[in-house]
């Protein structure tokens, strides 16, 4: 999932440089959403993954 977030971030940067500002803002917002989901899943797996004794 982090790979997808980085891919959309790169797409947003390239689209912004080329002047496609609508596409850049869409790709940047998708990258933000994916990154937040990745962080939430990472924290949850870190908390609940250590329960085995």
C-alpha distance matrix in Angstrom:
0.0 3.8 5.2 5.2 6.4 8.8 9.8 10.8 12.5 14.4 15.4 16.6 18.6 20.2 21.1 22.6 24.6 25.9 26.9 24.6 24.2 23.2 20.3 19.4 19.4 17.4 14.6 14.8 14.7 11.6 9.9 11.6 10.6 6.8 7.7 10.2 8.3 6.2 9.8 11.5 9.9 10.5 14.0 14.7 14.0 16.1 18.8 19.1 18.5 21.7 24.0 25.3 28.7
3.8 0.0 3.8 5.4 5.0 6.2 8.6 10.0 10.5 12.4 14.2 15.2 16.6 18.5 19.8 20.9 22.7 24.4 25.6 23.8 23.2 22.8 20.0 18.4 18.6 17.3 14.2 13.6 14.2 11.8 9.0 10.5 10.7 7.2 6.4 9.6 9.1 6.3 8.9 11.7 10.8 10.3 13.6 15.3 14.7 15.9 18.9 19.9 19.2 21.9 24.6 26.1 29.3
5.2 3.8 0.0 3.8 5.4 5.1 6.1 8.7 9.8 10.6 12.3 14.2 15.4 16.6 18.2 19.8 21.3 22.6 24.2 22.4 22.4 22.2 19.0 17.6 18.6 17.2 13.7 13.9 15.1 12.5 9.8 12.4 12.9 9.4 9.4 12.9 12.4 9.9 12.7 15.4 14.2 13.8 17.3 18.8 17.8 19.1 22.3 23.1 22.0 24.8 27.6 28.7 31.8
5.2 5.4 3.8 0.0 3.8 5.4 4.9 6.2 8.5 9.8 10.4 12.2 14.2 15.3 16.2 18.1 20.0 21.0 22.2 20.0 19.9 19.2 16.0 15.1 15.9 14.0 10.7 11.6 12.4 9.3 7.5 10.6 10.6 7.4 8.7 12.1 11.3 10.0 13.2 15.4 14.5 15.0 18.3 19.5 19.0 20.8 23.6 24.2 23.5 26.6 29.1 30.4 33.7
6.4 5.0 5.4 3.8 0.0 3.8 5.4 5.3 6.1 8.7 9.9 10.5 12.4 14.3 15.2 16.3 18.5 20.0 20.9 18.9 18.2 17.7 15.0 13.4 13.7 12.4 9.2 8.9 9.8 7.4 4.4 7.2 8.1 5.4 5.8 9.4 9.8 8.7 11.2 13.7 13.8 14.1 16.9 18.6 18.7 20.0 22.6 23.8 23.5 26.3 28.8 30.6 33.8
8.8 6.2 5.1 5.4 3.8 0.0 3.8 5.5 4.9 6.2 8.6 9.7 10.5 12.3 14.1 15.2 16.6 18.4 19.8 18.4 18.1 18.4 15.5 13.4 14.5 13.9 10.3 9.8 11.9 10.2 6.9 9.6 11.5 9.1 8.5 12.3 13.1 11.4 13.3 16.4 16.4 16.0 18.9 21.0 20.7 21.6 24.5 25.9 25.2 27.8 30.6 32.2 35.2
9.8 8.6 6.1 4.9 5.4 3.8 0.0 3.8 5.4 5.2 6.2 8.6 10.0 10.7 12.2 14.1 15.5 16.6 18.2 16.5 16.9 16.9 13.6 12.2 13.9 12.9 9.1 10.0 12.3 10.1 7.9 11.4 12.8 10.5 11.1 14.7 15.1 13.8 16.3 19.0 18.7 18.7 21.8 23.5 23.2 24.4 27.4 28.4 27.6 30.4 33.2 34.5 37.7
10.8 10.0 8.7 6.2 5.3 5.5 3.8 0.0 3.8 5.4 4.9 6.1 8.6 9.8 10.2 12.0 14.2 15.1 16.1 14.0 13.8 13.5 10.4 9.0 10.3 9.1 5.3 6.5 8.8 6.8 5.2 8.9 10.4 9.1 10.2 13.4 14.1 13.7 16.1 18.5 18.8 19.3 22.0 23.6 23.9 25.3 27.8 28.9 28.7 31.5 34.0 35.7 39.0
12.5 10.5 9.8 8.5 6.1 4.9 5.4 3.8 0.0 3.8 5.4 5.0 6.3 8.7 9.8 10.5 12.4 14.3 15.3 13.9 13.3 13.9 11.3 8.7 10.0 10.1 6.6 5.8 8.9 8.4 5.6 8.4 11.0 10.2 10.0 13.2 14.8 14.2 15.8 18.6 19.4 19.4 21.8 23.9 24.3 25.2 27.8 29.3 29.1 31.6 34.3 36.2 39.3
14.4 12.4 10.6 9.8 8.7 6.2 5.2 5.4 3.8 0.0 3.8 5.4 5.1 6.2 8.5 9.8 10.7 12.3 14.2 13.3 13.6 14.7 11.8 9.5 11.9 12.2 8.6 8.8 12.2 11.5 9.2 12.1 14.7 13.5 13.3 16.8 18.1 17.1 18.9 21.9 22.3 22.0 24.7 26.9 26.9 27.7 30.5 32.0 31.4 33.9 36.8 38.4 41.4
15.4 14.2 12.3 10.4 9.9 8.6 6.2 4.9 5.4 3.8 0.0 3.8 5.5 5.2 5.9 8.4 9.9 10.5 12.1 10.4 11.2 11.9 8.6 7.1 10.0 9.8 6.5 8.1 11.3 10.5 9.4 12.7 14.7 13.9 14.7 17.9 18.9 18.5 20.6 23.2 23.6 23.9 26.6 28.4 28.5 29.8 32.4 33.6 33.3 36.0 38.7 40.3 43.5
16.6 15.2 14.2 12.2 10.5 9.7 8.6 6.1 5.0 5.4 3.8 0.0 3.8 5.6 5.1 6.0 8.6 9.9 10.4 8.9 8.5 9.5 7.0 4.1 6.7 7.7 5.0 5.4 9.0 9.4 8.5 11.0 13.5 13.6 14.1 16.8 18.4 18.5 20.1 22.6 23.6 24.0 26.2 28.2 28.8 29.9 32.3 33.8 33.7 36.3 39.0 40.9 44.0
18.6 16.6 15.4 14.2 12.4 10.5 10.0 8.6 6.3 5.1 5.5 3.8 0.0 3.8 5.5 5.1 6.2 8.7 10.0 9.9 9.7 11.9 9.9 6.7 9.4 11.2 8.8 8.2 12.0 12.8 11.1 13.2 16.2 16.1 15.9 18.8 20.8 20.3 21.6 24.4 25.5 25.4 27.6 29.9 30.4 31.0 33.6 35.4 35.2 37.5 40.4 42.2 45.2
20.2 18.5 16.6 15.3 14.3 12.3 10.7 9.8 8.7 6.2 5.2 5.6 3.8 0.0 3.8 5.4 5.2 6.2 8.6 8.7 10.0 12.2 9.8 7.8 11.3 12.5 10.2 10.9 14.5 14.8 13.5 16.2 18.8 18.4 18.6 21.7 23.3 22.8 24.5 27.3 28.0 28.0 30.4 32.6 32.8 33.7 36.4 37.9 37.5 40.0 42.8 44.5 47.5
21.1 19.8 18.2 16.2 15.2 14.1 12.2 10.2 9.8 8.5 5.9 5.1 5.5 3.8 0.0 3.8 5.5 5.1 6.1 5.0 6.7 8.6 6.4 5.1 8.8 10.0 8.7 10.0 13.1 13.7 13.5 15.9 18.2 18.4 19.2 21.9 23.4 23.5 25.2 27.7 28.6 29.0 31.3 33.2 33.8 34.9 37.4 38.8 38.6 41.3 43.9 45.8 48.9
22.6 20.9 19.8 18.1 16.3 15.2 14.1 12.0 10.5 9.8 8.4 6.0 5.1 5.4 3.8 0.0 3.8 5.4 5.2 5.6 5.4 8.6 7.9 5.2 8.1 10.7 9.9 9.8 13.0 14.5 14.1 15.7 18.5 19.2 19.4 21.8 23.9 24.1 25.3 27.8 29.2 29.5 31.4 33.6 34.4 35.2 37.6 39.3 39.3 41.8 44.4 46.5 49.5
24.6 22.7 21.3 20.0 18.5 16.6 15.5 14.2 12.4 10.7 9.9 8.6 6.2 5.2 5.5 3.8 0.0 3.8 5.5 7.7 8.6 11.9 11.1 8.9 11.9 14.3 13.1 13.1 16.5 17.8 16.9 18.7 21.7 22.0 21.9 24.6 26.7 26.5 27.7 30.5 31.7 31.6 33.7 36.1 36.6 37.2 39.8 41.6 41.4 43.7 46.6 48.5 51.4
25.9 24.4 22.6 21.0 20.0 18.4 16.6 15.1 14.3 12.3 10.5 9.9 8.7 6.2 5.1 5.4 3.8 0.0 3.8 5.9 8.3 11.3 10.3 9.4 12.7 14.5 13.7 14.6 17.8 18.7 18.4 20.6 23.1 23.4 23.9 26.6 28.3 28.3 29.9 32.4 33.4 33.7 36.0 38.0 38.5 39.4 42.0 43.5 43.3 45.9 48.6 50.4 53.5
26.9 25.6 24.2 22.2 20.9 19.8 18.2 16.1 15.3 14.2 12.1 10.4 10.0 8.6 6.1 5.2 5.5 3.8 0.0 3.8 5.5 8.7 9.0 8.4 11.1 13.2 13.4 14.1 16.8 18.3 18.5 20.3 22.6 23.5 24.2 26.4 28.3 28.8 30.2 32.5 33.8 34.3 36.3 38.3 39.2 40.1 42.4 44.0 44.1 46.7 49.3 51.3 54.4
24.6 23.8 22.4 20.0 18.9 18.4 16.5 14.0 13.9 13.3 10.4 8.9 9.9 8.7 5.0 5.6 7.7 5.9 3.8 0.0 3.8 5.7 5.5 6.1 8.8 10.2 10.7 12.1 14.4 15.5 16.3 18.3 20.2 21.1 22.3 24.4 25.9 26.7 28.4 30.4 31.6 32.4 34.5 36.2 37.1 38.4 40.6 41.9 42.1 44.9 47.3 49.3 52.5
24.2 23.2 22.4 19.9 18.2 18.1 16.9 13.8 13.3 13.6 11.2 8.5 9.7 10.0 6.7 5.4 8.6 8.3 5.5 3.8 0.0 3.8 5.5 4.8 6.1 8.5 9.8 10.2 12.2 14.1 15.0 16.2 18.3 19.8 20.7 22.4 24.3 25.3 26.7 28.5 30.1 31.0 32.8 34.5 35.8 36.9 38.9 40.4 40.9 43.5 45.8 48.1 51.3
23.2 22.8 22.2 19.2 17.7 18.4 16.9 13.5 13.9 14.7 11.9 9.5 11.9 12.2 8.6 8.6 11.9 11.3 8.7 5.7 3.8 0.0 3.8 5.4 5.3 6.2 8.6 9.9 10.8 12.5 14.2 15.5 16.8 18.5 20.0 21.5 22.9 24.4 26.0 27.4 28.9 30.2 32.0 33.4 34.7 36.2 37.9 39.2 39.9 42.7 44.8 47.0 50.4
20.3 20.0 19.0 16.0 15.0 15.5 13.6 10.4 11.3 11.8 8.6 7.0 9.9 9.8 6.4 7.9 11.1 10.3 9.0 5.5 5.5 3.8 0.0 3.8 5.5 5.1 6.1 8.5 9.9 10.6 12.1 14.2 15.5 16.5 18.2 20.1 21.2 22.3 24.3 25.9 27.0 28.2 30.3 31.7 32.7 34.2 36.3 37.3 37.7 40.6 42.8 44.9 48.2
19.4 18.4 17.6 15.1 13.4 13.4 12.2 9.0 8.7 9.5 7.1 4.1 6.7 7.8 5.1 5.2 8.9 9.4 8.4 6.1 4.8 5.4 3.8 0.0 3.8 5.4 5.2 6.0 8.6 9.9 10.4 12.2 14.3 15.3 16.3 18.3 20.0 20.8 22.3 24.4 25.7 26.5 28.5 30.2 31.2 32.4 34.5 36.0 36.3 39.0 41.4 43.5 46.7
19.4 18.6 18.6 15.9 13.7 14.5 13.9 10.3 10.0 11.9 10.0 6.7 9.4 11.3 8.8 8.1 11.9 12.7 11.1 8.8 6.1 5.3 5.5 3.8 0.0 3.8 5.5 5.0 6.1 8.6 9.8 10.5 12.3 14.2 15.2 16.6 18.4 19.8 21.0 22.7 24.4 25.5 27.1 28.7 30.2 31.4 33.1 34.6 35.3 37.9 40.1 42.5 45.7
17.4 17.3 17.2 14.0 12.4 13.9 12.9 9.1 10.1 12.2 9.8 7.7 11.2 12.5 10.0 10.7 14.3 14.5 13.2 10.2 8.5 6.2 5.1 5.4 3.8 0.0 3.8 5.4 5.2 6.3 8.6 10.0 10.8 12.4 14.3 15.6 16.7 18.3 20.1 21.4 22.7 24.3 26.1 27.3 28.6 30.2 32.0 33.0 33.8 36.6 38.6 40.9 44.3
14.6 14.2 13.7 10.7 9.2 10.3 9.1 5.3 6.6 8.6 6.5 5.0 8.8 10.2 8.7 9.9 13.1 13.7 13.4 10.7 9.8 8.6 6.1 5.2 5.5 3.8 0.0 3.8 5.5 5.1 6.1 8.6 9.9 10.5 12.1 14.3 15.4 16.2 18.3 20.0 21.0 22.2 24.3 25.7 26.7 28.2 30.3 31.4 31.7 34.6 36.8 38.9 42.2
14.8 13.6 13.9 11.6 8.9 9.8 10.0 6.5 5.8 8.8 8.1 5.4 8.2 10.9 10.0 9.8 13.1 14.6 14.1 12.1 10.2 9.9 8.5 6.0 5.0 5.4 3.8 0.0 3.8 5.4 5.0 6.2 8.7 9.9 10.5 12.4 14.3 15.1 16.4 18.4 20.0 20.8 22.5 24.4 25.6 26.7 28.6 30.2 30.6 33.2 35.6 37.9 41.0
14.7 14.2 15.1 12.4 9.8 11.9 12.3 8.8 8.9 12.2 11.3 9.0 12.0 14.5 13.1 13.0 16.5 17.8 16.8 14.4 12.2 10.8 9.9 8.6 6.1 5.2 5.5 3.8 0.0 3.8 5.4 5.0 6.3 8.6 9.8 10.7 12.4 14.2 15.4 16.7 18.5 19.8 21.3 22.7 24.3 25.7 27.3 28.6 29.5 32.2 34.2 36.7 39.9
11.6 11.8 12.5 9.3 7.4 10.2 10.1 6.8 8.4 11.5 10.5 9.4 12.8 14.8 13.7 14.5 17.8 18.7 18.3 15.5 14.1 12.5 10.6 9.9 8.6 6.3 5.1 5.4 3.8 0.0 3.8 5.4 5.2 6.2 8.5 10.0 10.6 12.2 14.3 15.5 16.5 18.1 20.1 21.2 22.4 24.1 25.9 26.9 27.5 30.5 32.4 34.6 38.0
9.9 9.0 9.8 7.5 4.4 6.9 7.9 5.2 5.6 9.2 9.4 8.5 11.1 13.5 13.5 14.1 16.9 18.4 18.5 16.3 15.0 14.2 12.1 10.4 9.8 8.6 6.1 5.0 5.4 3.8 0.0 3.8 5.5 5.2 6.1 8.6 9.9 10.4 12.2 14.3 15.3 16.2 18.3 19.9 20.8 22.2 24.3 25.6 25.9 28.6 31.0 33.1 36.3
11.6 10.5 12.4 10.6 7.2 9.6 11.4 8.9 8.4 12.1 12.7 11.0 13.2 16.2 15.9 15.7 18.7 20.6 20.3 18.3 16.2 15.5 14.2 12.2 10.5 10.0 8.6 6.2 5.0 5.4 3.8 0.0 3.8 5.5 5.1 6.2 8.7 9.8 10.6 12.4 14.3 15.2 16.6 18.4 19.9 21.0 22.7 24.3 25.0 27.5 29.8 32.2 35.4
10.6 10.7 12.9 10.6 8.1 11.5 12.8 10.4 11.0 14.7 14.7 13.5 16.2 18.8 18.2 18.5 21.7 23.1 22.6 20.2 18.3 16.8 15.5 14.3 12.3 10.8 9.9 8.7 6.3 5.2 5.5 3.8 0.0 3.8 5.4 5.2 6.2 8.6 10.0 10.7 12.4 14.1 15.5 16.6 18.3 19.9 21.3 22.5 23.5 26.3 28.1 30.6 33.9
6.8 7.2 9.4 7.4 5.4 9.1 10.5 9.1 10.2 13.5 13.9 13.6 16.1 18.4 18.4 19.2 22.0 23.4 23.5 21.1 19.8 18.5 16.5 15.3 14.2 12.4 10.5 9.9 8.6 6.2 5.2 5.5 3.8 0.0 3.8 5.5 5.1 6.0 8.6 9.9 10.5 12.0 14.2 15.3 16.3 18.0 20.0 20.9 21.4 24.3 26.4 28.5 31.9
7.7 6.4 9.4 8.7 5.8 8.5 11.1 10.2 10.0 13.3 14.7 14.1 15.9 18.6 19.2 19.4 21.9 23.9 24.2 22.3 20.7 20.0 18.2 16.3 15.2 14.3 12.1 10.5 9.8 8.5 6.1 5.1 5.4 3.8 0.0 3.8 5.4 5.0 6.2 8.6 9.9 10.3 12.3 14.2 15.2 16.2 18.3 19.9 20.3 22.8 25.2 27.5 30.6
10.2 9.6 12.9 12.1 9.4 12.3 14.7 13.4 13.2 16.8 17.9 16.8 18.8 21.7 21.9 21.8 24.6 26.6 26.4 24.4 22.4 21.5 20.1 18.3 16.6 15.6 14.3 12.4 10.7 10.0 8.6 6.2 5.2 5.5 3.8 0.0 3.8 5.4 5.1 6.2 8.6 9.7 10.6 12.3 14.2 15.2 16.6 18.2 19.3 21.7 23.7 26.4 29.5
8.3 9.1 12.4 11.3 9.8 13.1 15.1 14.1 14.8 18.1 18.9 18.4 20.8 23.3 23.4 23.9 26.7 28.3 28.3 25.9 24.3 22.9 21.2 20.0 18.4 16.7 15.4 14.3 12.4 10.6 9.9 8.7 6.2 5.1 5.4 3.8 0.0 3.8 5.5 5.1 6.2 8.5 10.0 10.6 12.1 14.1 15.4 16.3 17.3 20.2 21.9 24.4 27.8
6.2 6.3 9.9 10.0 8.7 11.4 13.8 13.7 14.2 17.1 18.5 18.5 20.3 22.8 23.5 24.1 26.5 28.3 28.8 26.7 25.3 24.4 22.3 20.8 19.8 18.3 16.2 15.1 14.2 12.2 10.4 9.8 8.6 6.0 5.0 5.4 3.8 0.0 3.8 5.5 5.2 6.0 8.6 9.9 10.5 12.0 14.2 15.3 15.5 18.4 20.6 22.7 26.0
9.8 8.9 12.7 13.2 11.2 13.3 16.3 16.1 15.8 18.9 20.6 20.1 21.6 24.5 25.2 25.3 27.7 29.9 30.2 28.4 26.7 26.0 24.3 22.3 21.0 20.1 18.3 16.4 15.4 14.3 12.2 10.6 10.0 8.6 6.2 5.1 5.5 3.8 0.0 3.8 5.5 5.0 6.1 8.5 9.9 10.4 12.2 14.2 14.8 17.0 19.4 21.9 24.9
11.5 11.7 15.4 15.4 13.7 16.4 19.0 18.5 18.6 21.9 23.2 22.6 24.4 27.3 27.7 27.8 30.5 32.4 32.5 30.4 28.5 27.4 25.9 24.4 22.7 21.4 20.0 18.4 16.7 15.5 14.3 12.4 10.7 9.9 8.6 6.2 5.1 5.5 3.8 0.0 3.8 5.4 5.3 6.2 8.6 9.9 10.7 12.1 13.6 16.0 17.7 20.5 23.7
9.9 10.8 14.2 14.5 13.8 16.4 18.7 18.8 19.4 22.3 23.6 23.6 25.5 28.0 28.6 29.2 31.7 33.4 33.8 31.6 30.1 28.9 27.0 25.7 24.4 22.7 21.0 20.0 18.5 16.5 15.3 14.3 12.4 10.5 9.9 8.6 6.2 5.2 5.5 3.8 0.0 3.8 5.5 5.1 6.0 8.4 9.9 10.4 11.2 14.2 15.9 18.3 21.6
10.5 10.3 13.8 15.0 14.1 16.0 18.7 19.3 19.4 22.0 23.9 24.0 25.4 28.0 29.0 29.5 31.6 33.7 34.3 32.4 31.0 30.2 28.2 26.5 25.5 24.3 22.2 20.8 19.8 18.1 16.2 15.2 14.1 12.0 10.3 9.7 8.5 6.0 5.0 5.4 3.8 0.0 3.8 5.5 5.2 6.1 8.6 10.0 10.0 12.5 15.0 17.2 20.3
14.0 13.6 17.3 18.3 16.9 18.9 21.8 22.0 21.8 24.7 26.6 26.2 27.6 30.4 31.3 31.4 33.7 36.0 36.3 34.5 32.8 32.0 30.3 28.5 27.1 26.1 24.3 22.5 21.3 20.1 18.3 16.6 15.5 14.2 12.3 10.6 10.0 8.6 6.1 5.3 5.5 3.8 0.0 3.8 5.5 5.0 6.1 8.6 9.6 11.3 13.5 16.4 19.2
14.7 15.3 18.8 19.5 18.6 21.0 23.5 23.6 23.9 26.9 28.4 28.2 29.9 32.6 33.2 33.6 36.1 38.0 38.3 36.2 34.5 33.4 31.7 30.2 28.7 27.3 25.7 24.4 22.7 21.2 19.9 18.4 16.6 15.3 14.2 12.3 10.6 9.9 8.5 6.2 5.1 5.5 3.8 0.0 3.8 5.4 5.2 6.0 7.9 10.3 11.6 14.5 17.7
14.0 14.7 17.8 19.0 18.7 20.7 23.2 23.9 24.3 26.9 28.5 28.8 30.4 32.8 33.8 34.4 36.6 38.5 39.2 37.1 35.8 34.7 32.7 31.2 30.2 28.6 26.7 25.6 24.3 22.4 20.8 19.9 18.3 16.3 15.2 14.2 12.1 10.5 9.9 8.6 6.0 5.2 5.5 3.8 0.0 3.8 5.5 5.3 5.2 8.3 10.2 12.4 15.7
16.1 15.9 19.1 20.8 20.0 21.6 24.4 25.3 25.2 27.7 29.8 29.9 31.0 33.7 34.9 35.2 37.2 39.4 40.1 38.4 36.9 36.2 34.2 32.4 31.4 30.2 28.2 26.7 25.7 24.1 22.2 21.0 19.9 18.0 16.2 15.2 14.1 12.0 10.4 9.9 8.4 6.1 5.0 5.4 3.8 0.0 3.8 5.8 5.3 6.7 9.5 11.9 14.6
18.8 18.9 22.3 23.6 22.6 24.5 27.4 27.8 27.8 30.5 32.4 32.3 33.6 36.4 37.4 37.6 39.8 42.0 42.4 40.6 38.9 37.9 36.3 34.5 33.1 32.0 30.3 28.6 27.3 25.9 24.3 22.7 21.3 20.0 18.3 16.6 15.4 14.2 12.2 10.7 9.9 8.6 6.1 5.2 5.5 3.8 0.0 3.8 5.7 6.1 7.7 11.0 13.5
19.1 19.9 23.1 24.2 23.8 25.9 28.4 28.9 29.3 32.0 33.6 33.8 35.4 37.9 38.8 39.3 41.6 43.5 44.0 41.9 40.4 39.2 37.3 36.0 34.6 33.0 31.4 30.2 28.6 26.9 25.6 24.3 22.5 20.9 19.9 18.2 16.3 15.3 14.2 12.1 10.4 10.0 8.6 6.0 5.3 5.8 3.8 0.0 3.8 5.5 5.7 8.8 11.9
18.5 19.2 22.0 23.5 23.5 25.2 27.6 28.7 29.1 31.4 33.3 33.7 35.2 37.5 38.6 39.3 41.4 43.3 44.1 42.1 40.9 39.9 37.7 36.3 35.3 33.8 31.7 30.6 29.5 27.5 25.9 25.0 23.5 21.4 20.3 19.3 17.3 15.5 14.8 13.6 11.2 10.0 9.6 7.9 5.2 5.3 5.7 3.8 0.0 3.8 5.6 7.2 10.5
21.7 21.9 24.8 26.6 26.3 27.8 30.4 31.5 31.6 33.9 36.0 36.3 37.5 40.0 41.3 41.8 43.7 45.9 46.7 44.9 43.5 42.7 40.6 39.0 37.9 36.6 34.6 33.2 32.2 30.5 28.6 27.5 26.3 24.3 22.8 21.7 20.2 18.4 17.0 16.0 14.2 12.5 11.3 10.3 8.3 6.7 6.1 5.5 3.8 0.0 3.8 5.6 8.0
24.0 24.6 27.6 29.1 28.8 30.6 33.2 34.0 34.3 36.8 38.7 39.0 40.4 42.8 43.9 44.4 46.6 48.6 49.3 47.3 45.8 44.8 42.8 41.4 40.1 38.6 36.8 35.6 34.2 32.4 31.0 29.8 28.1 26.4 25.2 23.7 21.9 20.6 19.4 17.7 15.9 15.0 13.5 11.6 10.2 9.5 7.7 5.7 5.6 3.8 0.0 3.8 6.3
25.3 26.1 28.7 30.4 30.6 32.2 34.5 35.7 36.2 38.4 40.3 40.9 42.2 44.5 45.8 46.5 48.5 50.4 51.3 49.3 48.1 47.0 44.9 43.5 42.5 40.9 38.9 37.9 36.7 34.6 33.1 32.2 30.6 28.5 27.5 26.4 24.4 22.7 21.9 20.5 18.3 17.2 16.4 14.5 12.4 11.9 11.0 8.8 7.2 5.6 3.8 0.0 3.8
28.7 29.3 31.8 33.7 33.8 35.2 37.7 39.0 39.3 41.4 43.5 44.0 45.2 47.5 48.9 49.5 51.4 53.5 54.4 52.5 51.3 50.4 48.2 46.7 45.7 44.3 42.2 41.0 39.9 38.0 36.3 35.4 33.9 31.9 30.6 29.5 27.8 26.0 24.9 23.7 21.6 20.3 19.2 17.7 15.7 14.6 13.5 11.9 10.5 8.0 6.3 3.8 0.0
